[in-house]
């Protein structure tokens, strides 16, 4: 992929959740919520302090993360739907 996020932004691929409930009911696509879990595809170089010093990002390519429901901007790159968001929109890493 020929896309590199700028500054403190990251490119995220959503990870789809289960299609069944714990009770075994199948959830139709129209009733599913968009997942708030994803995998980092690309990371920018980091934010800058007022002094110009670079603040390195806390995440790296391949990390699994949780993010807010309305976080990021949806884009389509190479036919794949992805999200571009600021690193501060990420709520945490999944171990």
MDTraj code that builds the backbone (N, CA, C; nanometers):
import mdtraj as md
import numpy as np

residues = "UNK UNK UNK UNK UNK UNK UNK UNK UNK UNK UNK UNK UNK UNK UNK UNK UNK UNK UNK UNK UNK UNK UNK UNK UNK UNK UNK UNK UNK UNK UNK UNK UNK UNK UNK UNK UNK UNK UNK UNK UNK UNK UNK UNK UNK UNK UNK UNK UNK UNK UNK UNK UNK UNK UNK UNK UNK UNK UNK UNK UNK UNK UNK UNK UNK UNK UNK UNK UNK UNK UNK UNK UNK UNK UNK UNK UNK UNK UNK UNK UNK UNK UNK UNK UNK UNK UNK UNK UNK UNK UNK UNK UNK UNK UNK".split()
xyz = np.array([
    [0.0847, -0.1167, 0.0000],
    [0.0000, 0.0000, 0.0000],
    [0.0898, 0.1237, 0.0000],
    [0.0590, 0.2180, -0.0833],
    [0.1416, 0.3377, -0.0976],
    [0.0796, 0.4548, -0.0221],
    [0.0532, 0.4382, 0.1072],
    [-0.0039, 0.5451, 0.1874],
    [0.0714, 0.5533, 0.3190],
    [0.1152, 0.6724, 0.3541],
    [0.1863, 0.6961, 0.4803],
    [0.1155, 0.8100, 0.5522],
    [0.0580, 0.7841, 0.6704],
    [-0.0071, 0.8905, 0.7461],
    [0.0944, 0.9967, 0.7901],
    [0.0480, 1.1187, 0.8046],
    [0.1344, 1.2280, 0.8487],
    [0.1178, 1.2516, 0.9980],
    [0.2224, 1.3077, 1.0572],
    [0.2229, 1.3516, 1.1971],
    [0.1807, 1.2396, 1.2924],
    [0.0780, 1.2640, 1.3754],
    [0.0385, 1.1653, 1.4773],
    [-0.0845, 1.0861, 1.4349],
    [-0.1013, 1.0658, 1.3053],
    [-0.2164, 0.9900, 1.2557],
    [-0.1766, 0.8456, 1.2285],
    [-0.2772, 0.7571, 1.2354],
    [-0.2553, 0.6146, 1.2088],
    [-0.3615, 0.5654, 1.1108],
    [-0.3276, 0.4626, 1.0362],
    [-0.4199, 0.3974, 0.9431],
    [-0.4608, 0.2654, 1.0063],
    [-0.5936, 0.2429, 1.0194],
    [-0.6452, 0.1274, 1.0920],
    [-0.7416, 0.0479, 1.0048],
    [-0.7286, -0.0853, 1.0103],
    [-0.8246, -0.1764, 0.9454],
    [-0.9142, -0.2318, 1.0553],
    [-1.0457, -0.2151, 1.0384],
    [-1.1400, -0.2689, 1.1374],
    [-1.1318, -0.4212, 1.1387],
    [-1.1475, -0.4791, 1.2575],
    [-1.1533, -0.6243, 1.2730],
    [-1.2981, -0.6582, 1.3017],
    [-1.3574, -0.7379, 1.2157],
    [-1.4992, -0.7737, 1.2286],
    [-1.5213, -0.8621, 1.3496],
    [-1.6337, -0.8389, 1.4173],
    [-1.6688, -0.9161, 1.5357],
    [-1.7417, -1.0444, 1.4990],
    [-1.7945, -1.1107, 1.6000],
    [-1.8680, -1.2356, 1.5804],
    [-1.9984, -1.2104, 1.5063],
    [-2.0411, -1.3080, 1.4299],
    [-2.1674, -1.2979, 1.3578],
    [-2.2804, -1.3669, 1.4325],
    [-2.2486, -1.4257, 1.5491],
    [-2.3497, -1.4926, 1.6306],
    [-2.3447, -1.4370, 1.7724],
    [-2.4585, -1.4394, 1.8387],
    [-2.4617, -1.4027, 1.9797],
    [-2.4171, -1.5215, 2.0626],
    [-2.4014, -1.5019, 2.1930],
    [-2.3624, -1.6127, 2.2804],
    [-2.4676, -1.7223, 2.2804],
    [-2.5944, -1.6846, 2.2569],
    [-2.7031, -1.7819, 2.2529],
    [-2.7147, -1.8546, 2.1203],
    [-2.6327, -1.8166, 2.0205],
    [-2.6335, -1.8857, 1.8926],
    [-2.7156, -1.8182, 1.7842],
    [-2.7742, -1.7009, 1.8133],
    [-2.8514, -1.6300, 1.7114],
    [-2.7566, -1.5620, 1.6132],
    [-2.7895, -1.5685, 1.4860],
    [-2.7082, -1.5039, 1.3833],
    [-2.7528, -1.3585, 1.3709],
    [-2.6553, -1.2674, 1.3726],
    [-2.6843, -1.1246, 1.3626],
    [-2.6767, -1.0842, 1.2158],
    [-2.7856, -1.0298, 1.1579],
    [-2.7801, -0.9861, 1.0181],
    [-2.6922, -0.8622, 1.0026],
    [-2.6368, -0.8421, 0.8828],
    [-2.5478, -0.7290, 0.8567],
    [-2.6129, -0.5955, 0.8897],
    [-2.7427, -0.5831, 0.8656],
    [-2.8103, -0.4557, 0.8887],
    [-2.8219, -0.4217, 1.0366],
    [-2.8123, -0.5193, 1.1251],
    [-2.8257, -0.4958, 1.2686],
    [-2.6906, -0.4858, 1.3395],
    [-2.5820, -0.5127, 1.2691],
    [-2.4497, -0.5103, 1.3304],
    [-2.4022, -0.3675, 1.3492],
    [-2.3316, -0.3449, 1.4596],
    [-2.2630, -0.2186, 1.4794],
    [-2.1232, -0.2325, 1.4212],
    [-2.0678, -0.1202, 1.3790],
    [-1.9318, -0.1250, 1.3281],
    [-1.8386, -0.1568, 1.4440],
    [-1.7422, -0.2445, 1.4219],
    [-1.6526, -0.2820, 1.5307],
    [-1.5643, -0.1657, 1.5742],
    [-1.5313, -0.1617, 1.7013],
    [-1.4441, -0.0590, 1.7565],
    [-1.3072, -0.1186, 1.7876],
    [-1.2730, -0.2226, 1.7142],
    [-1.1444, -0.2897, 1.7302],
    [-1.0779, -0.2939, 1.5941],
    [-0.9469, -0.2748, 1.5916],
    [-0.8788, -0.2755, 1.4634],
    [-0.7317, -0.3090, 1.4752],
    [-0.6698, -0.3160, 1.3575],
    [-0.5268, -0.3442, 1.3478],
    [-0.4599, -0.2252, 1.2811],
    [-0.3479, -0.1817, 1.3374],
    [-0.2732, -0.0692, 1.2818],
    [-0.2034, -0.1147, 1.1537],
    [-0.2282, -0.0430, 1.0451],
    [-0.1678, -0.0746, 0.9154],
    [-0.0449, 0.0130, 0.8894],
    [-0.0543, 0.1419, 0.9262],
    [0.0573, 0.2347, 0.9063],
    [0.0520, 0.3418, 1.0148],
    [0.1687, 0.3952, 1.0499],
    [0.1799, 0.4954, 1.1562],
    [0.2618, 0.6133, 1.1044],
    [0.2172, 0.7354, 1.1379],
    [0.2929, 0.8552, 1.1029],
    [0.4174, 0.8679, 1.1892],
    [0.4964, 0.9704, 1.1613],
    [0.6232, 0.9874, 1.2324],
    [0.6065, 1.0372, 1.3755],
    [0.4912, 1.0928, 1.4095],
    [0.4656, 1.1407, 1.5446],
    [0.4337, 1.2889, 1.5474],
    [0.3860, 1.3349, 1.6611],
    [0.3512, 1.4758, 1.6796],
    [0.4773, 1.5551, 1.7144],
    [0.4648, 1.6857, 1.7094],
    [0.5769, 1.7725, 1.7455],
    [0.5359, 1.8645, 1.8593],
    [0.6279, 1.8843, 1.9527],
    [0.6078, 1.9805, 2.0612],
    [0.6227, 2.1207, 2.0033],
    [0.5862, 2.2209, 2.0826],
    [0.6031, 2.3598, 2.0385],
    [0.7485, 2.3926, 2.0096],
    [0.8389, 2.3244, 2.0774],
    [0.9824, 2.3469, 2.0574],
    [1.0329, 2.2806, 1.9291],
    [0.9486, 2.1984, 1.8644],
    [0.9886, 2.1297, 1.7422],
    [1.0367, 1.9877, 1.7655],
    [1.0496, 1.9496, 1.8920],
    [1.0950, 1.8143, 1.9252],
    [0.9876, 1.7115, 1.8882],
    [1.0287, 1.6012, 1.8285],
    [0.9374, 1.4960, 1.7834],
    [0.8958, 1.4067, 1.9001],
    [0.7651, 1.3802, 1.9105],
    [0.7122, 1.2871, 2.0106],
    [0.6797, 1.1580, 1.9360],
    [0.7534, 1.0523, 1.9650],
    [0.7360, 0.9250, 1.8943],
    [0.5991, 0.8643, 1.9251],
    [0.5355, 0.7983, 1.8268],
    [0.4057, 0.7350, 1.8515],
    [0.4177, 0.6168, 1.9485],
    [0.3076, 0.5895, 2.0206],
    [0.3052, 0.4797, 2.1180],
    [0.2637, 0.3478, 2.0551],
    [0.2118, 0.3525, 1.9318],
    [0.1669, 0.2310, 1.8637],
    [0.2573, 0.2032, 1.7446],
    [0.2523, 0.0784, 1.6975],
    [0.3324, 0.0421, 1.5804],
    [0.2480, -0.0434, 1.4868],
    [0.2929, -0.0614, 1.3677],
    [0.2238, -0.1425, 1.2693],
    [0.2039, -0.2840, 1.3240],
    [0.0812, -0.3358, 1.3084],
    [0.0503, -0.4700, 1.3556],
    [-0.0180, -0.4739, 1.4912],
    [-0.0142, -0.3641, 1.5674],
    [-0.0808, -0.3602, 1.6985],
    [-0.2321, -0.3705, 1.6813],
    [-0.2975, -0.4400, 1.7753],
    [-0.4447, -0.4454, 1.7800],
    [-0.4903, -0.3429, 1.8826],
    [-0.5862, -0.2590, 1.8430],
    [-0.6276, -0.1477, 1.9270],
    [-0.7788, -0.1390, 1.9397],
    [-0.8235, -0.0692, 2.0443],
    [-0.9633, -0.0317, 2.0609],
    [-0.9721, 0.1183, 2.0398],
    [-1.0795, 0.1624, 1.9735],
    [-1.0976, 0.3051, 1.9488],
    [-1.2445, 0.3403, 1.9675],
    [-1.2729, 0.4690, 1.9785],
    [-1.4087, 0.5165, 2.0001],
    [-1.4993, 0.4874, 1.8821],
    [-1.6279, 0.4789, 1.9103],
    [-1.7276, 0.4424, 1.8088],
    [-1.7271, 0.5372, 1.6887],
    [-1.7085, 0.6656, 1.7128],
    [-1.7140, 0.7650, 1.6045],
    [-1.5765, 0.8182, 1.5684],
    [-1.4716, 0.7473, 1.6030],
    [-1.3352, 0.7925, 1.5770],
    [-1.2963, 0.7762, 1.4310],
    [-1.2126, 0.8661, 1.3860],
    [-1.1501, 0.8530, 1.2557],
    [-1.2343, 0.8941, 1.1375],
    [-1.1698, 0.8939, 1.0227],
    [-1.2309, 0.9255, 0.8946],
    [-1.2214, 0.8023, 0.8070],
    [-1.3359, 0.7582, 0.7546],
    [-1.3369, 0.6389, 0.6695],
    [-1.2849, 0.6744, 0.5304],
    [-1.1943, 0.5920, 0.4796],
    [-1.1394, 0.6086, 0.3451],
    [-1.1352, 0.4719, 0.2767],
    [-1.1321, 0.4724, 0.1447],
    [-1.1156, 0.3490, 0.0690],
    [-0.9834, 0.3578, -0.0060],
    [-0.8928, 0.2655, 0.0258],
    [-0.7626, 0.2587, -0.0403],
    [-0.7448, 0.1189, -0.0980],
    [-0.7131, 0.1119, -0.2244],
    [-0.6946, -0.0167, -0.2934],
    [-0.8168, -0.1073, -0.2763],
    [-0.9377, -0.0477, -0.2746],
    [-1.0615, -0.1235, -0.2633],
    [-1.0931, -0.1725, -0.1228],
    [-1.0166, -0.1298, -0.0234],
    [-1.0377, -0.1729, 0.1144],
    [-1.0793, -0.0527, 0.1989],
    [-1.1831, -0.0720, 0.2826],
    [-1.2293, 0.0356, 0.3698],
    [-1.1421, 0.0412, 0.4947],
    [-1.0807, 0.1573, 0.5193],
    [-0.9903, 0.1766, 0.6315],
    [-1.0275, 0.3040, 0.7056],
    [-0.9652, 0.3267, 0.8200],
    [-0.9861, 0.4475, 0.8997],
    [-0.8536, 0.5202, 0.9175],
    [-0.8589, 0.6527, 0.9071],
    [-0.7454, 0.7359, 0.9434],
    [-0.7872, 0.8106, 1.0685],
    [-0.7069, 0.8003, 1.1741],
    [-0.7410, 0.8678, 1.2992],
    [-0.6150, 0.9178, 1.3669],
    [-0.6341, 1.0116, 1.4584],
    [-0.5222, 1.0575, 1.5397],
    [-0.4906, 0.9510, 1.6439],
    [-0.3667, 0.9466, 1.6826],
    [-0.3252, 0.8483, 1.7837],
    [-0.4038, 0.8694, 1.9142],
    [-0.4418, 0.9916, 1.9438],
    [-0.5155, 1.0201, 2.0676],
    [-0.6570, 0.9624, 2.0663],
    [-0.7095, 0.9245, 1.9489],
    [-0.8421, 0.8612, 1.9384],
    [-0.8382, 0.7140, 1.9804],
    [-0.7191, 0.6576, 1.9899],
    [-0.7042, 0.5176, 2.0294],
    [-0.7179, 0.5081, 2.1802],
    [-0.8059, 0.4187, 2.2257],
    [-0.8332, 0.4036, 2.3679],
    [-0.7338, 0.3116, 2.4376],
    [-0.6823, 0.2116, 2.3649],
    [-0.5868, 0.1206, 2.4267],
    [-0.5441, 0.0099, 2.3333],
    [-0.4412, -0.0623, 2.3749],
    [-0.3882, -0.1760, 2.2997],
    [-0.4491, -0.3054, 2.3522],
    [-0.4700, -0.4003, 2.2634],
    [-0.5184, -0.5330, 2.3014],
    [-0.3987, -0.6265, 2.3003],
    [-0.3714, -0.6900, 2.4132],
    [-0.2535, -0.7754, 2.4279],
    [-0.2703, -0.9017, 2.3673],
])
top = md.Topology()
chain = top.add_chain()
for i, resn in enumerate(residues, 1):
    res = top.add_residue(resn, chain, resSeq=i)
    for name in ("N", "CA", "C"):
        top.add_atom(name, md.element.get_by_symbol(name[0]), res)
traj = md.Trajectory(xyz[None], top)
